[in-house]
Amino acid sequence: MEKKFIVRTDNVLSDPMPREEAIKKVKEYERLGISAYIVSEDEGKRLEKSKFHEPKWE
C-alpha cells in the first residue's frame, strides 16, 4: 500500500496524495511565497480535527 501525505499551509489541508505530488505542491507554494510543509495522512487527519488555531475572543 502506497503511503499518502498531506500538504499543510497556515489555513489549508490538502487531500491525501503521493509523496512526489506533495513535494511538487510544497515547491509551488514556496514559489508563491506561502509557507507549507508535508505531514503524514494520519497527522493530517489529527490536525483536521484539531480546534487549536481557532481564536476565542470571548
C-alpha positions as CSV (number, residue, x, y, z in Angstrom):
1,M,0.0,0.0,0.0
2,E,1.3,3.4,-1.0
3,K,1.8,5.9,1.8
4,K,-0.1,9.2,1.4
5,F,0.9,12.6,2.5
6,I,-0.9,15.9,3.1
7,V,0.3,19.4,2.4
8,R,-0.4,21.9,5.2
9,T,-0.3,25.7,5.0
10,D,-1.5,28.2,7.6
11,N,-5.1,27.7,6.7
12,V,-5.4,24.8,4.3
13,L,-5.0,21.0,4.5
14,S,-4.8,19.3,1.1
15,D,-6.3,15.9,0.2
16,P,-4.0,12.9,0.6
17,M,-1.6,12.5,-2.3
18,P,1.6,10.5,-3.2
19,R,4.9,11.8,-1.9
20,E,6.2,13.1,-5.2
21,E,3.0,15.1,-5.8
22,A,3.2,16.6,-2.2
23,I,6.8,17.7,-2.9
24,K,5.7,19.4,-6.1
25,K,2.8,21.1,-4.3
26,V,5.1,22.5,-1.5
27,K,7.6,23.8,-4.1
28,E,4.6,25.5,-5.9
29,Y,3.5,27.2,-2.6
30,E,7.1,28.2,-2.0
31,R,7.3,30.0,-5.4
32,L,4.1,31.8,-4.4
33,G,5.6,32.9,-1.0
34,I,3.3,30.6,1.0
35,S,4.8,28.6,3.9
36,A,3.8,24.9,3.5
37,Y,5.0,21.6,4.8
38,I,4.3,17.9,4.4
39,V,2.7,15.7,7.0
40,S,1.6,12.1,7.0
41,E,-2.0,11.3,6.2
42,D,-2.6,10.2,9.9
43,E,-1.1,13.5,11.2
44,G,-3.2,15.5,8.7
45,K,-6.4,13.8,9.9
46,R,-5.4,14.6,13.5
47,L,-4.8,18.3,12.6
48,E,-8.1,18.4,10.7
49,K,-10.0,17.5,13.9
50,S,-8.0,20.0,16.0
51,K,-9.5,23.3,17.0
52,F,-6.1,24.7,18.2
53,H,-5.9,27.6,15.7
54,E,-9.4,28.9,16.2
55,P,-9.2,32.1,18.3
56,K,-11.7,32.5,21.2
57,W,-12.3,36.2,21.8
58,E,-15.0,35.9,24.4
